[in-house]
Amino acid sequence: MKPYEIIEHTADVGIKANGRTLKELFENTAKGMFDIIEGGKKYAQKIQRKIEIKKDAQSFEELLVHWLSELLYIFNRDQIIFSNFKIQKLEKNRLIAKSSGEKIDPENTNLQTEIKAVTFHDLKIERNKQGFACSIIFDV
Protein backbone atom coordinates (compact mmCIF):
# COMPACT_ATOMS: atom_id res chain seq x y z
CA MET A 1 0.00 0.00 0.00
CA LYS A 2 1.49 3.32 -1.10
CA PRO A 3 1.23 6.11 1.48
CA TYR A 4 -0.01 8.46 -1.26
CA GLU A 5 0.04 9.12 -4.98
CA ILE A 6 -0.27 12.43 -6.78
CA ILE A 7 -3.29 12.78 -9.07
CA GLU A 8 -4.11 15.37 -11.71
CA HIS A 9 -7.44 17.18 -11.50
CA THR A 10 -8.44 19.58 -14.30
CA ALA A 11 -6.73 22.86 -13.29
CA ASP A 12 -5.76 21.64 -9.82
CA VAL A 13 -3.73 18.82 -8.31
CA GLY A 14 -4.47 16.29 -5.59
CA ILE A 15 -3.42 13.14 -3.84
CA LYS A 16 -4.90 9.78 -3.02
CA ALA A 17 -3.67 8.90 0.44
CA ASN A 18 -3.76 5.70 2.47
CA GLY A 19 -3.05 4.76 6.05
CA ARG A 20 -3.44 1.74 8.28
CA THR A 21 -4.87 4.12 10.89
CA LEU A 22 -6.51 7.56 10.75
CA LYS A 23 -3.35 9.03 12.28
CA GLU A 24 -1.24 7.51 9.52
CA LEU A 25 -3.70 8.75 6.89
CA PHE A 26 -3.37 12.33 8.23
CA GLU A 27 0.44 12.01 8.25
CA ASN A 28 0.50 10.67 4.67
CA THR A 29 -1.75 13.46 3.34
CA ALA A 30 0.70 16.00 4.77
CA LYS A 31 3.64 14.18 3.18
CA GLY A 32 1.83 14.16 -0.15
CA MET A 33 0.98 17.87 0.04
CA PHE A 34 4.61 18.80 0.67
CA ASP A 35 5.75 16.45 -2.09
CA ILE A 36 3.58 18.48 -4.47
CA ILE A 37 5.06 21.75 -3.17
CA GLU A 38 8.71 20.77 -3.22
CA GLY A 39 8.78 18.11 -5.92
CA GLY A 40 10.12 15.16 -3.95
CA LYS A 41 13.37 16.75 -2.72
CA LYS A 42 14.66 15.69 0.68
CA TYR A 43 14.95 18.32 3.38
CA ALA A 44 16.53 18.07 6.82
CA GLN A 45 14.45 17.95 9.96
CA LYS A 46 16.19 20.82 11.75
CA ILE A 47 13.08 22.62 12.98
CA GLN A 48 10.31 20.99 14.96
CA ARG A 49 6.86 22.47 15.51
CA LYS A 50 4.10 21.30 17.77
CA ILE A 51 0.78 21.83 16.03
CA GLU A 52 -2.45 21.77 17.96
CA ILE A 53 -5.80 22.22 16.28
CA LYS A 54 -8.98 22.63 18.28
CA LYS A 55 -11.96 23.19 16.02
CA ASP A 56 -15.64 22.50 16.19
CA ALA A 57 -15.24 20.05 13.30
CA GLN A 58 -18.24 18.07 12.16
CA SER A 59 -16.12 15.25 10.71
CA PHE A 60 -12.60 13.91 10.29
CA GLU A 61 -12.69 15.29 6.73
CA GLU A 62 -13.15 18.79 8.13
CA LEU A 63 -10.34 18.24 10.63
CA LEU A 64 -8.09 16.98 7.81
CA VAL A 65 -8.66 20.21 5.87
CA HIS A 66 -7.86 22.26 9.01
CA TRP A 67 -4.66 20.21 9.55
CA LEU A 68 -3.37 20.64 6.01
CA SER A 69 -4.41 24.31 5.92
CA GLU A 70 -2.48 24.98 9.14
CA LEU A 71 0.64 23.33 7.70
CA LEU A 72 0.26 25.37 4.52
CA TYR A 73 -0.16 28.56 6.57
CA ILE A 74 3.02 27.86 8.57
CA PHE A 75 4.89 27.06 5.35
CA ASN A 76 3.84 30.37 3.78
CA ARG A 77 4.39 32.44 6.93
CA ASP A 78 7.66 30.92 8.18
CA GLN A 79 9.07 29.34 4.99
CA ILE A 80 9.38 25.89 6.60
CA ILE A 81 9.25 22.84 4.34
CA PHE A 82 7.95 20.06 6.57
CA SER A 83 9.09 16.53 5.80
CA ASN A 84 8.17 14.50 8.88
CA PHE A 85 4.82 14.30 10.66
CA LYS A 86 3.77 12.48 13.81
CA ILE A 87 0.15 12.70 14.92
CA GLN A 88 0.10 12.29 18.68
CA LYS A 89 -3.62 12.75 19.34
CA LEU A 90 -6.51 12.62 16.91
CA GLU A 91 -10.12 13.19 17.87
CA LYS A 92 -12.92 14.67 15.77
CA ASN A 93 -12.44 18.14 17.28
CA ARG A 94 -8.76 18.03 18.19
CA LEU A 95 -5.42 17.16 16.68
CA ILE A 96 -1.97 17.34 18.27
CA ALA A 97 1.07 16.66 16.11
CA LYS A 98 4.78 17.25 15.82
CA SER A 99 6.06 18.25 12.42
CA SER A 100 9.68 18.76 11.50
CA GLY A 101 11.40 20.27 8.52
CA GLU A 102 13.80 22.90 7.31
CA LYS A 103 13.56 26.66 6.84
CA ILE A 104 14.11 27.62 3.22
CA ASP A 105 15.02 30.78 1.39
CA PRO A 106 12.24 31.18 -1.21
CA GLU A 107 14.56 33.28 -3.41
CA ASN A 108 17.09 30.44 -3.67
CA THR A 109 14.83 27.39 -3.48
CA ASN A 110 13.24 25.97 -6.60
CA LEU A 111 9.80 24.85 -5.45
CA GLN A 112 7.65 22.71 -7.74
CA THR A 113 4.06 23.89 -7.22
CA GLU A 114 2.39 26.68 -5.29
CA ILE A 115 -0.63 25.42 -3.38
CA LYS A 116 -3.07 28.23 -2.66
CA ALA A 117 -5.63 26.30 -0.62
CA VAL A 118 -6.83 22.90 0.57
CA THR A 119 -10.32 22.11 -0.72
CA PHE A 120 -13.27 20.00 0.34
CA HIS A 121 -13.91 19.00 -3.30
CA ASP A 122 -15.05 15.32 -3.28
CA LEU A 123 -13.25 14.77 0.04
CA LYS A 124 -14.37 11.63 1.84
CA ILE A 125 -12.38 9.45 4.21
CA GLU A 126 -13.25 5.80 3.65
CA ARG A 127 -12.44 2.65 5.55
CA ASN A 128 -11.09 -0.22 3.45
CA LYS A 129 -9.35 -3.59 3.98
CA GLN A 130 -5.95 -1.95 4.51
CA GLY A 131 -7.22 0.79 6.84
CA PHE A 132 -8.27 4.22 5.57
CA ALA A 133 -8.11 6.12 2.28
CA CYS A 134 -9.08 9.49 0.87
CA SER A 135 -8.57 11.76 -2.12
CA ILE A 136 -7.96 15.44 -1.54
CA ILE A 137 -7.68 18.27 -4.07
CA PHE A 138 -5.51 21.36 -3.71
CA ASP A 139 -6.17 24.70 -5.39
CA VAL A 140 -3.01 25.69 -7.30
ChimeraX commands (.cxc) that place a marker at each C-alpha (Angstrom):
marker #1 position 0.00,0.00,0.00 radius 0.5
marker #1 position 1.49,3.32,-1.10 radius 0.5
marker #1 position 1.23,6.11,1.48 radius 0.5
marker #1 position -0.01,8.46,-1.26 radius 0.5
marker #1 position 0.04,9.12,-4.98 radius 0.5
marker #1 position -0.27,12.43,-6.78 radius 0.5
marker #1 position -3.29,12.78,-9.07 radius 0.5
marker #1 position -4.11,15.37,-11.71 radius 0.5
marker #1 position -7.44,17.18,-11.50 radius 0.5
marker #1 position -8.44,19.58,-14.30 radius 0.5
marker #1 position -6.73,22.86,-13.29 radius 0.5
marker #1 position -5.76,21.64,-9.82 radius 0.5
marker #1 position -3.73,18.82,-8.31 radius 0.5
marker #1 position -4.47,16.29,-5.59 radius 0.5
marker #1 position -3.42,13.14,-3.84 radius 0.5
marker #1 position -4.90,9.78,-3.02 radius 0.5
marker #1 position -3.67,8.90,0.44 radius 0.5
marker #1 position -3.76,5.70,2.47 radius 0.5
marker #1 position -3.05,4.76,6.05 radius 0.5
marker #1 position -3.44,1.74,8.28 radius 0.5
marker #1 position -4.87,4.12,10.89 radius 0.5
marker #1 position -6.51,7.56,10.75 radius 0.5
marker #1 position -3.35,9.03,12.28 radius 0.5
marker #1 position -1.24,7.51,9.52 radius 0.5
marker #1 position -3.70,8.75,6.89 radius 0.5
marker #1 position -3.37,12.33,8.23 radius 0.5
marker #1 position 0.44,12.01,8.25 radius 0.5
marker #1 position 0.50,10.67,4.67 radius 0.5
marker #1 position -1.75,13.46,3.34 radius 0.5
marker #1 position 0.70,16.00,4.77 radius 0.5
marker #1 position 3.64,14.18,3.18 radius 0.5
marker #1 position 1.83,14.16,-0.15 radius 0.5
marker #1 position 0.98,17.87,0.04 radius 0.5
marker #1 position 4.61,18.80,0.67 radius 0.5
marker #1 position 5.75,16.45,-2.09 radius 0.5
marker #1 position 3.58,18.48,-4.47 radius 0.5
marker #1 position 5.06,21.75,-3.17 radius 0.5
marker #1 position 8.71,20.77,-3.22 radius 0.5
marker #1 position 8.78,18.11,-5.92 radius 0.5
marker #1 position 10.12,15.16,-3.95 radius 0.5
marker #1 position 13.37,16.75,-2.72 radius 0.5
marker #1 position 14.66,15.69,0.68 radius 0.5
marker #1 position 14.95,18.32,3.38 radius 0.5
marker #1 position 16.53,18.07,6.82 radius 0.5
marker #1 position 14.45,17.95,9.96 radius 0.5
marker #1 position 16.19,20.82,11.75 radius 0.5
marker #1 position 13.08,22.62,12.98 radius 0.5
marker #1 position 10.31,20.99,14.96 radius 0.5
marker #1 position 6.86,22.47,15.51 radius 0.5
marker #1 position 4.10,21.30,17.77 radius 0.5
marker #1 position 0.78,21.83,16.03 radius 0.5
marker #1 position -2.45,21.77,17.96 radius 0.5
marker #1 position -5.80,22.22,16.28 radius 0.5
marker #1 position -8.98,22.63,18.28 radius 0.5
marker #1 position -11.96,23.19,16.02 radius 0.5
marker #1 position -15.64,22.50,16.19 radius 0.5
marker #1 position -15.24,20.05,13.30 radius 0.5
marker #1 position -18.24,18.07,12.16 radius 0.5
marker #1 position -16.12,15.25,10.71 radius 0.5
marker #1 position -12.60,13.91,10.29 radius 0.5
marker #1 position -12.69,15.29,6.73 radius 0.5
marker #1 position -13.15,18.79,8.13 radius 0.5
marker #1 position -10.34,18.24,10.63 radius 0.5
marker #1 position -8.09,16.98,7.81 radius 0.5
marker #1 position -8.66,20.21,5.87 radius 0.5
marker #1 position -7.86,22.26,9.01 radius 0.5
marker #1 position -4.66,20.21,9.55 radius 0.5
marker #1 position -3.37,20.64,6.01 radius 0.5
marker #1 position -4.41,24.31,5.92 radius 0.5
marker #1 position -2.48,24.98,9.14 radius 0.5
marker #1 position 0.64,23.33,7.70 radius 0.5
marker #1 position 0.26,25.37,4.52 radius 0.5
marker #1 position -0.16,28.56,6.57 radius 0.5
marker #1 position 3.02,27.86,8.57 radius 0.5
marker #1 position 4.89,27.06,5.35 radius 0.5
marker #1 position 3.84,30.37,3.78 radius 0.5
marker #1 position 4.39,32.44,6.93 radius 0.5
marker #1 position 7.66,30.92,8.18 radius 0.5
marker #1 position 9.07,29.34,4.99 radius 0.5
marker #1 position 9.38,25.89,6.60 radius 0.5
marker #1 position 9.25,22.84,4.34 radius 0.5
marker #1 position 7.95,20.06,6.57 radius 0.5
marker #1 position 9.09,16.53,5.80 radius 0.5
marker #1 position 8.17,14.50,8.88 radius 0.5
marker #1 position 4.82,14.30,10.66 radius 0.5
marker #1 position 3.77,12.48,13.81 radius 0.5
marker #1 position 0.15,12.70,14.92 radius 0.5
marker #1 position 0.10,12.29,18.68 radius 0.5
marker #1 position -3.62,12.75,19.34 radius 0.5
marker #1 position -6.51,12.62,16.91 radius 0.5
marker #1 position -10.12,13.19,17.87 radius 0.5
marker #1 position -12.92,14.67,15.77 radius 0.5
marker #1 position -12.44,18.14,17.28 radius 0.5
marker #1 position -8.76,18.03,18.19 radius 0.5
marker #1 position -5.42,17.16,16.68 radius 0.5
marker #1 position -1.97,17.34,18.27 radius 0.5
marker #1 position 1.07,16.66,16.11 radius 0.5
marker #1 position 4.78,17.25,15.82 radius 0.5
marker #1 position 6.06,18.25,12.42 radius 0.5
marker #1 position 9.68,18.76,11.50 radius 0.5
marker #1 position 11.40,20.27,8.52 radius 0.5
marker #1 position 13.80,22.90,7.31 radius 0.5
marker #1 position 13.56,26.66,6.84 radius 0.5
marker #1 position 14.11,27.62,3.22 radius 0.5
marker #1 position 15.02,30.78,1.39 radius 0.5
marker #1 position 12.24,31.18,-1.21 radius 0.5
marker #1 position 14.56,33.28,-3.41 radius 0.5
marker #1 position 17.09,30.44,-3.67 radius 0.5
marker #1 position 14.83,27.39,-3.48 radius 0.5
marker #1 position 13.24,25.97,-6.60 radius 0.5
marker #1 position 9.80,24.85,-5.45 radius 0.5
marker #1 position 7.65,22.71,-7.74 radius 0.5
marker #1 position 4.06,23.89,-7.22 radius 0.5
marker #1 position 2.39,26.68,-5.29 radius 0.5
marker #1 position -0.63,25.42,-3.38 radius 0.5
marker #1 position -3.07,28.23,-2.66 radius 0.5
marker #1 position -5.63,26.30,-0.62 radius 0.5
marker #1 position -6.83,22.90,0.57 radius 0.5
marker #1 position -10.32,22.11,-0.72 radius 0.5
marker #1 position -13.27,20.00,0.34 radius 0.5
marker #1 position -13.91,19.00,-3.30 radius 0.5
marker #1 position -15.05,15.32,-3.28 radius 0.5
marker #1 position -13.25,14.77,0.04 radius 0.5
marker #1 position -14.37,11.63,1.84 radius 0.5
marker #1 position -12.38,9.45,4.21 radius 0.5
marker #1 position -13.25,5.80,3.65 radius 0.5
marker #1 position -12.44,2.65,5.55 radius 0.5
marker #1 position -11.09,-0.22,3.45 radius 0.5
marker #1 position -9.35,-3.59,3.98 radius 0.5
marker #1 position -5.95,-1.95,4.51 radius 0.5
marker #1 position -7.22,0.79,6.84 radius 0.5
marker #1 position -8.27,4.22,5.57 radius 0.5
marker #1 position -8.11,6.12,2.28 radius 0.5
marker #1 position -9.08,9.49,0.87 radius 0.5
marker #1 position -8.57,11.76,-2.12 radius 0.5
marker #1 position -7.96,15.44,-1.54 radius 0.5
marker #1 position -7.68,18.27,-4.07 radius 0.5
marker #1 position -5.51,21.36,-3.71 radius 0.5
marker #1 position -6.17,24.70,-5.39 radius 0.5
marker #1 position -3.01,25.69,-7.30 radius 0.5
marker link #1:1,2 radius 0.2
marker link #1:2,3 radius 0.2
marker link #1:3,4 radius 0.2
marker link #1:4,5 radius 0.2
marker link #1:5,6 radius 0.2
marker link #1:6,7 radius 0.2
marker link #1:7,8 radius 0.2
marker link #1:8,9 radius 0.2
marker link #1:9,10 radius 0.2
marker link #1:10,11 radius 0.2
marker link #1:11,12 radius 0.2
marker link #1:12,13 radius 0.2
marker link #1:13,14 radius 0.2
marker link #1:14,15 radius 0.2
marker link #1:15,16 radius 0.2
marker link #1:16,17 radius 0.2
marker link #1:17,18 radius 0.2
marker link #1:18,19 radius 0.2
marker link #1:19,20 radius 0.2
marker link #1:20,21 radius 0.2
marker link #1:21,22 radius 0.2
marker link #1:22,23 radius 0.2
marker link #1:23,24 radius 0.2
marker link #1:24,25 radius 0.2
marker link #1:25,26 radius 0.2
marker link #1:26,27 radius 0.2
marker link #1:27,28 radius 0.2
marker link #1:28,29 radius 0.2
marker link #1:29,30 radius 0.2
marker link #1:30,31 radius 0.2
marker link #1:31,32 radius 0.2
marker link #1:32,33 radius 0.2
marker link #1:33,34 radius 0.2
marker link #1:34,35 radius 0.2
marker link #1:35,36 radius 0.2
marker link #1:36,37 radius 0.2
marker link #1:37,38 radius 0.2
marker link #1:38,39 radius 0.2
marker link #1:39,40 radius 0.2
marker link #1:40,41 radius 0.2
marker link #1:41,42 radius 0.2
marker link #1:42,43 radius 0.2
marker link #1:43,44 radius 0.2
marker link #1:44,45 radius 0.2
marker link #1:45,46 radius 0.2
marker link #1:46,47 radius 0.2
marker link #1:47,48 radius 0.2
marker link #1:48,49 radius 0.2
marker link #1:49,50 radius 0.2
marker link #1:50,51 radius 0.2
marker link #1:51,52 radius 0.2
marker link #1:52,53 radius 0.2
marker link #1:53,54 radius 0.2
marker link #1:54,55 radius 0.2
marker link #1:55,56 radius 0.2
marker link #1:56,57 radius 0.2
marker link #1:57,58 radius 0.2
marker link #1:58,59 radius 0.2
marker link #1:59,60 radius 0.2
marker link #1:60,61 radius 0.2
marker link #1:61,62 radius 0.2
marker link #1:62,63 radius 0.2
marker link #1:63,64 radius 0.2
marker link #1:64,65 radius 0.2
marker link #1:65,66 radius 0.2
marker link #1:66,67 radius 0.2
marker link #1:67,68 radius 0.2
marker link #1:68,69 radius 0.2
marker link #1:69,70 radius 0.2
marker link #1:70,71 radius 0.2
marker link #1:71,72 radius 0.2
marker link #1:72,73 radius 0.2
marker link #1:73,74 radius 0.2
marker link #1:74,75 radius 0.2
marker link #1:75,76 radius 0.2
marker link #1:76,77 radius 0.2
marker link #1:77,78 radius 0.2
marker link #1:78,79 radius 0.2
marker link #1:79,80 radius 0.2
marker link #1:80,81 radius 0.2
marker link #1:81,82 radius 0.2
marker link #1:82,83 radius 0.2
marker link #1:83,84 radius 0.2
marker link #1:84,85 radius 0.2
marker link #1:85,86 radius 0.2
marker link #1:86,87 radius 0.2
marker link #1:87,88 radius 0.2
marker link #1:88,89 radius 0.2
marker link #1:89,90 radius 0.2
marker link #1:90,91 radius 0.2
marker link #1:91,92 radius 0.2
marker link #1:92,93 radius 0.2
marker link #1:93,94 radius 0.2
marker link #1:94,95 radius 0.2
marker link #1:95,96 radius 0.2
marker link #1:96,97 radius 0.2
marker link #1:97,98 radius 0.2
marker link #1:98,99 radius 0.2
marker link #1:99,100 radius 0.2
marker link #1:100,101 radius 0.2
marker link #1:101,102 radius 0.2
marker link #1:102,103 radius 0.2
marker link #1:103,104 radius 0.2
marker link #1:104,105 radius 0.2
marker link #1:105,106 radius 0.2
marker link #1:106,107 radius 0.2
marker link #1:107,108 radius 0.2
marker link #1:108,109 radius 0.2
marker link #1:109,110 radius 0.2
marker link #1:110,111 radius 0.2
marker link #1:111,112 radius 0.2
marker link #1:112,113 radius 0.2
marker link #1:113,114 radius 0.2
marker link #1:114,115 radius 0.2
marker link #1:115,116 radius 0.2
marker link #1:116,117 radius 0.2
marker link #1:117,118 radius 0.2
marker link #1:118,119 radius 0.2
marker link #1:119,120 radius 0.2
marker link #1:120,121 radius 0.2
marker link #1:121,122 radius 0.2
marker link #1:122,123 radius 0.2
marker link #1:123,124 radius 0.2
marker link #1:124,125 radius 0.2
marker link #1:125,126 radius 0.2
marker link #1:126,127 radius 0.2
marker link #1:127,128 radius 0.2
marker link #1:128,129 radius 0.2
marker link #1:129,130 radius 0.2
marker link #1:130,131 radius 0.2
marker link #1:131,132 radius 0.2
marker link #1:132,133 radius 0.2
marker link #1:133,134 radius 0.2
marker link #1:134,135 radius 0.2
marker link #1:135,136 radius 0.2
marker link #1:136,137 radius 0.2
marker link #1:137,138 radius 0.2
marker link #1:138,139 radius 0.2
marker link #1:139,140 radius 0.2
view
